[in-house]
Amino acid sequence: MTTLDTSVAGELRLTLRGAAENRILDTVRHWPHWRLGNIEHDPANEQQYQSVTLITDRVHEATVREILKLSFGLTFPPEGGNRELAPEAPRPAGRRGSKYR
């Protein structure tokens, strides 16, 4: 479940939970406006994480919302909230060769 949190004054927090949300993390993790990232590890396995929270200033809220909407179909209400990420669509099979050689 993806959480967009606007409850802290001046901050926007994006929390990602579980392996299915790795594709969001892969897309946004190198964005230069994140001020902080918190990782919550799985107590049973320190090599795994339970959640990642990325924090930025509220001035970047429109950009974060646009990325989530256009790239992943996630739309949040003005106050933030939780959304389930839809399963990734299967990629079309590529052609191995061309009949024109």
N, C-alpha and C positions, 0 to 999 in steps of 0.2 A: 504494500500500500504506500502510495506517495502522499506526503503531507506538506502543505504549504502553510506556514505559520507566520502570521503578521501580528501576534499578540505582544511582542516586545517592541517598545517604542524605538523607531528608527531602524529596526532590523527586519530582514526577511529571511526566514529559515526554510530550507528545502530538505526534508528528511526522506531518505530512500531505505526501504527494508526488503531484504531478500535478494536472491540471485536473479530473479526476473527483472529487477530494476537496475541491473548492471548496465543495461543498454542506455539508460538515462545517465548514469554516472559516467559512462564512457564518453557521452556527448558533452556533458557540462563541466567535467572536473578540471579542465585546463582553462576555463573561462577566467580571465585575469581579475575579475571584480569580487571573487570570493575572499572574504576577510579571514575566515576561520573554517576549519572542517573538524568535526568530532566523529570519531569512530567508536561504536559500541561493539566490543567483541563478544562472541559466544562464550559463556563461562565454561562450557563443556569442551570447547575446542578453540584455543586462542588463534588458530590459523584462519578461522572463519569469523565473519562479522555478522552482527544482527541488524545494525543500521548505520547509515552514514548521514550526518547532518551538515549541510553546507550553509554558511551564513554570509550575507551581503547586506549592504545598506539598502534601505527602502527606495532610494532614488533609482535603483536598477530593477524594481518590481515589474514594470511593464515588459522589459526585455526577457526576464525569467519566465513570465507568464506566456509570452509569445513563443519562446522556444518550446515550452511544454505543450502548448496547444498545437503548433504546426508540426513538430517532430513526433509527438506521441499521442495526440488527440486528447490531452488532459486539460480540462477547463475547470477553474476553481472560482467559487463565489468571491466577492470583494473581501470578505473577512478571512479567506483561506479555507482550509479544511483538508479532508482526506479524499483520495480518489484511487480507484483500482486501475492498474495499468492493463490494457487489453493485451492478450497474447500477440506475440510478433507474427505478422503474416508470413507464410512460407514464401521463400524466394522462388521465382520462376526458374525452371531448369535451363541452364545455358546450353548452347550448341557446342559440340566438341569440335566440329570441323565444318568446312564449307563444301558444298557440292560443286562450287566453282573453283577449280584449281588450275 
